[in-house]
Amino acid sequence: MSIEENDRKTSLPGLRMVRGIAAVSEPGVRVVSLWNQSNWPALLQEQYTRVRAASAADQARLCALWSTYHSYQGFPFMLRCPGRGATEYEPPCWNRGAVVEIPCARIDLGGDPVLAGGIYDESRWFRVTHSMHPPAVCGTRRTVRMRSVGVALSVFPDALGHFVPENLPNIILLHAHLPPDVPILVPDAPVPRRYLQPLIDSGVASEGRFLFTPLKPDGTTVRADKVYTVVNSHYSNVMSGDAALRLARDAFAPAGALPISQRSHVLLVERPGRSRRMLNRAAVTQALRSAIAEFSSSSEGSAHAESVRRLQLLSWRADPRNVSADLDAWRRAAVVVAAHGAGLSNMLFASEGTPVIEVCYDDNGNANTRGMLCPAMYASMASNLGLPYWVTTGAGTYGTPMTVDLTQLRTAAMHALRAAYRGRRSAASAASEDRGRGARAASKSYPDCAASGTGRRRDGASQSERRLFQ
């Protein structure tokens, strides 16, 4: 489905749709802050960052496996499969983000809780991304009046795999740019409370900054003199650009990345429940320990021999009682390994440059298994965060346990350890991975949008960001 067809299927009679960044040019809308940044399609296409398979042969296999991928974001483009391009492409530093103020507007909170947060006024509804559905304007049964409020909700706003990568960065952007007396509306649910509490505990935000609001189909509408939200020029994806995600990472780790010499483990995410649980988990842990041992004794690992020898394998599962320990575990990871799932959203808290290995599933979403192709949302998140990324597979489906391909995993683990401890691939590794692809052997230095001709343009943003971390 094209973006235009998507718009037509979600039109709202009587209200004109305002798509994404177009809000900055709308009558009456005030631009609080406007900036240039880069987004994952440009970062990948221009090879500032990379998403890789374990080998050239695995890349060819994955390109064939996912050849029918039709999503706005998908692995065929990220893996540089022949003939595949981005649905939306903006050159590096051409992506625009903004915080805007919409006067005399309403927020739909009482329709479908999964799709809450639509903003509208008497003549317009502001469709922030292609995934946002029209607000239930005729379903209002209760109106809450406010002077001003900030809101940045996306689909499934109280789910870990959506709140952290999609909502949390925009909440932090609002916090950085709005006056301190403006509350920011967030879902009243365990996941938002869990991940916002560290910002309150550290003093980054005050206790009253976040207005925790239940999302339920009770017809509640907020009507405010001023509604603030975040918009972006990349419309076909709810993922923010690189500046937004990096700002969020810095909010949780203002001291910056932990040096690789102080990283203590390879973090292996344990999935609860049945779906995508690793059936051969014991063999997976053995393969990862074997890769650590081999890298430690190799000439490539010799420069970091002492710190690599101390490297442990940490099987990680979220502790609902201790979010600080969880954030610290991700910050201290040298490499992250996880089956596809919401646990990968915690890469927001990994130190800059931490390699990530995602284990997808071999099922291609055909009608017999009623599955779906492995979503690439976490790969796009990693690209915006500048994290080296490998995708491997296992035998299984989205909703079933799977058996991890140990050959792919071990090969990817060796590549990831080299990336972590050397900061780049070895020449041999680069040649092996890129043979036959026509790809350049190494990623380029990260684009500095502030120094480019399209450099960041902000109204009070620098001061706001400094205030955020004081």
N, C-alpha and C positions, 0 to 999 in steps of 0.2 A: 504494500500500500504506500503510495506517495504521501508526502507531507500535506500536499494540497487536498488529496482525497481524505486524509485523516481529518483535516479541518472541516471539510464538508459534512462528514459523518457526525461531527460534534458541534454543529452550529446551534445557536440558541435564538429562536425567533424573537424579534423585538430588541435584541441587543447586538451591537457590533462587536465582533471579536478583535481584540488587540493582541497580536502575537509577540511574545517575548520582549526583545529589546525595543520594539516599536513604541513601547510605553514612554520612552524618554522624549518622544516628539509629540505626545498627545497634549491637547489643550488642557490646562489646569494642573497637569502632573509636574511636580517639582523634582528635579534630579538632585538627590542628596550627595551622591558620589558616583563617578563614572571612571572606569579604568580599562586599560588594555592588558590582556594576558594571552597566554597560549592555551590551546586545548588539545586533547589527545590525538585527533586526526592529524594535525600538523606536526605534533611532536613525533608521531610514529612515521609519517610519510617522509619527513625530512631527517629521520633517524637521529633525533636528539635522545630518543629512548627506543627500546626494542621490546617486542613480545616474540618469543622464540619457541620452537619445538626442541625436543632433545637432540635431534639430528636432522640432516637434510632429508633422509628417508622418512622420518616421522612427520616432517613438515608436509611432504608430498601426500602422505597418507591422510593427514588431518585436512588438507585442502580438499581431497576427494570426499572424505567423510562429511564435511560441512559445506559441500558445494551448493546445497539448497538454502543456505542461511539467507533470510530475507530481512533480518532486523536492521534498524538504523545503525546499531553498533554490532559488529560481529567479528569472529576470529578470522574469516577469510581475508578481510582487509588488514587486520592487525598482523597476520602471519605473512603478508605480502604474497598471497596466492595470486597466480596469473589472472589478469583481467578483472580484478576486484578493486574497487575504489570506495572512498567515503561518500555517504549520502550528502553530507554537508562538509565542506572544507573551507577553512579560513587559514591563511598563511600564519606562521608564528608571529605572535604579538598582535594579531588582528582580531582576536576574539574580544568582545566587549562585555563587561559586566557592569551592573549598576544597582544601586539602592535608590528606590524612588518613593515619593510621597504622593498618594492618591487622595484627593479631598472628597469628603462626604461619600464614603464608600461603605460597602457591606462585605462581610465574610460569611460564607455558607459553612456552618459547622454542624448542621442538623440533618443533612442528607445522608448519603452513604459514608460511614466512617472511614472506609478504605480510600475514598476519593475526596475527603473534606478539604476545605481551604480555598475554594474558588472565590475570587474577588470581583465585585461588580459595582457599578453605580447605575444611574437612571438610564444611561444609553449604551454602556460598554461593559463587556466582561474581559478581564485580563488573563489571557491564557498563557501562563508562564512557560509551559513545555507541552509537547505533543501528547503526553500521557494524562494531562489534566482534563477531566470531564466537566461539562457545564454545571454551574451551581444550580441548586434546586430553588430557583427564585420564587416559585409558586407554593413552596412547601413550608414557608415560615410560619411557625406557631408561637414563637417566643423571640423577642428582640432584646438584646443586651446592648445598652448604649455606653460608649466610651469616648473619651476625648481623643486619645491616640493609641495606636497599637501596632506592633510589628508582627508579621506572619510570613512563614516560608514553609508550607507543607507540600509534600509530594505524595505519590501513591503509597499505601501501606505505611503511614507515617510513624506508627508505633512499633514496627518490626525492625529488628536489629539490622538486617541486610539492606534496609532502605533508610532508616533513620540516620545511621552513622555516615554512610557515603553521600547521601543526598540532602538530608535536612540539617544535620549538625553543622556543616561548613557554612550554610546560609544563615543559620541562627547566630553563629559567631560573627559573620559579616554584619548582620544587623546590630549586634552588640557593639561592634567596633565603630559603627557610624551613627548610631542614633543617640539622641539626648538621654542622659541616665534615668530620667523619670518616665521614659516610654517603656511599658511592659512588652515582652515578646511572648506571643502565644505559642505554647507547645502542647503536645498531647499529654494528658495525665495518664501515664502508663509506666510500667517498670523500666523499659529500655530507655526512654528519654530521661527519667529521673536518675537512672544509674550513670549515664554518661555526662549529664550536666552537673551532678553533685561535685565531681572533682574541681570544676571551675569555680563553684561556690566556696568549697573548702580552701582553695588556694588563694582566694581573694580576687581572682580575675573578674568575677561577677558577684553582685550582691544577691542575697537570698530572694529579694523581691523582684529581681530583673525578669525572671521567667514566670509567666502566668500559666500554670499547669491546668489544662482544661479537658474534661472528659469529652471524647468524641462518640456520640451515640445518635441514632436516628430519631431525634426528638423535635426537629424543626427549629433548632436554635440558630439565630442569625446575629452576628455582631454588627452594629452600626456605629461607625466612628467618624469624627471630624477629619481625622488623618489616619490613613492606613499605609504602613510602610512594608515594602516587600523587595525581593531581589529578582532581577531579570537578567537574561543572558542572550547573546546573539546566536549561540548554538542552540537551536530550538528543538532538534530531534532527539535530545537526550537530557535526562534530569541531572546528569553529573556536572558539577561546577567545573570551571577552568582551573588551571594550575595554581594561580595566585590564591584562589579561595580555599583550595584543599591544603595548601602549604601554610596559610594563615591559621587554619584549624589545627594543623599538626603543631605549630609553634605555640598555640594557646595552651596545649597540654604539656609541652616540653620547652619552656622559654629558655632553658640553658642550652638548647640545641642538641644535635645528634651525639650519641655516645660513641667515642672512638672505638674502632673495630677491636683494638687490643683489650678493651674492657667488656666486650660481648661474651656471654657465658654459655650460650647454647644454640642448637638448632631446634626451633620450635615446631613441633608436630601437633596440629590441631586435632583433637578428638571430637568427632561428631556424635551428639546424643541421638537416640532413636535409631530408626532402621534405614532411612534413605541415605544413600552414599556412604554408609558405614564401611570401613575397610575390612573385608573378610580375611585378608591375609596380613593383618596388622603386625603380627610377630615378624613376618618376613620383611615387611616395610621397615620396621625399626632396625632390623639387622642390616638391611641394604644401606640405610642412612649411616649407621655406625661404621660400616665398612668403607663408605665414601669418606667419612671424616678421617679414618685411620689412614687410608691411602693418600689423601691430600696432605695429611700431616707429615708423612714420610717422603713426599715428593720434593723435587727441587723447587717447585713453585711454592710449596708451603713452608720451605725452610726459613724464609725471612721472618715468618711469624710462628715458628715452630712451638715456642713456649705457650703462646695464647691458643694456638690450634689444639695442642695436646690437652689443654684444660677444657676444651669444648665438650659439652655434654649434650645428650638428646633429651629434650624436655617434652613430655606428652602433656599438652595443655588443654584444659577445659575451663570455661569461665566459672569463676567463683562468685555467686550472687551476693556474698557477704563482704567481698573485699575487692572492689574495682581497682583500688590503687595498686595492689599486687598484680592484677591482670595487666594493667597498663605498663608496669615495670617489666613484666615478663616479655612483652612485645618490644619494649625499648631496648632490652638487653639481647634480643635475638640477633644472631649473625646471619641466619637464613630462616625463612618461614616455609613450611610445607603444609598444604591443606587440601582436602577434597573440596570441590565446588560447594559453596554454601556461605551462610551469613557470617561464620567465623572469620572469613577473609576480610570483612569490613574493618576489623581491628588493625589492619595494616596502616590505618591512619596514625596509629600510635607507635609504629616502628621507626627506628632511627633512619635518617636520610640515607639512601643508597642500599638499604637492606634488600637482598634478592628474595624473590617470592616464587614458589613452585606451586601451581594449581593442578590438582588431579581432576580432570573432567571424566566423562563416561563415554564409552564407545557407541552407545545407542544414538541413532540419528533422528529420533523423534518420529518414527513412522507409525502408521495407524495401528499396527499390531501390538505395539508396546504402550501406546498412548503416552509416550514421553514427549520431550521437547529437546531441541538442540541445546547444547551446553551454553548458557548465557555468558557473554563476554564482559559483563559490567565491572567485574573486579580487575580485569586487565586494563580497562580504560581508567579506572581509579588509580592503579599503580603507575600508569603512564603519566598522569597528571602529577603524581607525587615523585616522579623520577626514580621509581624502584625497578630494577632489572626483573624481568618476568619470563618464566618458562611455563608452558602448558603441556601437560602429559595426560594420559588417559588410563582408564581401567575398564574391565568388562562389567557392564551393568547399565542401569538406566537412572533417570533423574529420581525416581521414587523407590529404588531398590538398593540393597547393599551392592558393593562392587569389589572386584578383585583387581588390585593395582598392578599395572605392568611394571615389574621390577627393573627390567632393562632400561626402559625410558626413565624411570625415577632415578636410578643410580647415575645414569649419564647426565641428567639435568642437575643432580646434586653436585656433581663434580664441577660442572660449568658454574653453578651458583657459588660454590666455595671459592673458585678462582675470582669471580666478580667481587665477592665480599672482601677478600683479603688482598687483592691486587688493585682493585678499583677499575679494572678493565680485563678483557679477555686476553689470554695469551695469543700469540700469533698463530700457533698450531690450532688452538681451540677456535679462533676466529675463522681460519681457513676451512676447518672441518665443518663448522656450522653454516658458513656462507657459500660453500662450494656449489656451483650450479645455480645460484640464486641471482647472480649479478648484483649482489648487495655490497655496500662498502664494508670494510672489515671492522670498523669501530664506530661507536656513536660519537656525535659531535658534542662540543661544549654546550651547556644548556643556554638557551636564548635569554638575554637580558633585555626584557621589554622596556625597562626604564631608560636604557641607553640607545634604544632603536629609534628610528624615525617616527614610529607610531607609539612612542613611549607612553607610559601610564599617565593619564590625566585625571586628577582627583580634586575634589572640593573638600578640603579639611581632612582627607583620608589619612595622610601621614601622621597627623596629630592624633587622630582617633586610634590608629594602630599602636602608636607609642603608649597611649593611655591604657590600651587593653592589657599590656604586659607590664605595667608599672606595679 
